[in-house]
Amino acid sequence: MRGVTLTLDGLEALRLVDAEGFEQEAAARFMGISRPTLSRLLAEARELVARALASGWAIRIEGGNTLFTEEPLPEIGDGLRRRRRGGR
């Protein structure tokens, strides 16, 4: 099956901004990267995912050794703001 490869950084950018509703500045701070770098990662990840969905391709997620934890996302009191989402 044909597919695209999404990096772990791209996945994290998508998750924070699109799934969790963080503003880009806050998501960049959370990831420890600059706002322009987050913006670039986000644009690349969105393009890859859109291409895969439109073409019926697989999405592989790669990026090296990573430790996943069950730690919750920081709340507003930690200096990270989430966007308000209409209708939710």
Steps between C-alpha positions, in 0.01 A plus 500: 500500500624845415541745785657807653723535805402743773769589753432482873559876519241554228254275681557686827447837328173373348386357831568813702359752253224313317386239754568675832430855379822665618600828340816462291711711736398283796552175309848615394590580861368161613712322236807714575528636146457838335163618370624505136629143537163387636325673212723321248447160668126557508478599132704197392300262719165634379609467137617140550185395684274670245684333210476159668130537580412624151695218335407218737864452602640371826650739753819376665621678811875498555753696696737291704500394862221663697358455846123542524359588842154537646574848632210741439542809287576820689195701593441869445671581831827369353510788251360308204172616353256298298289656230128513553322265266154591382222249557677296766 
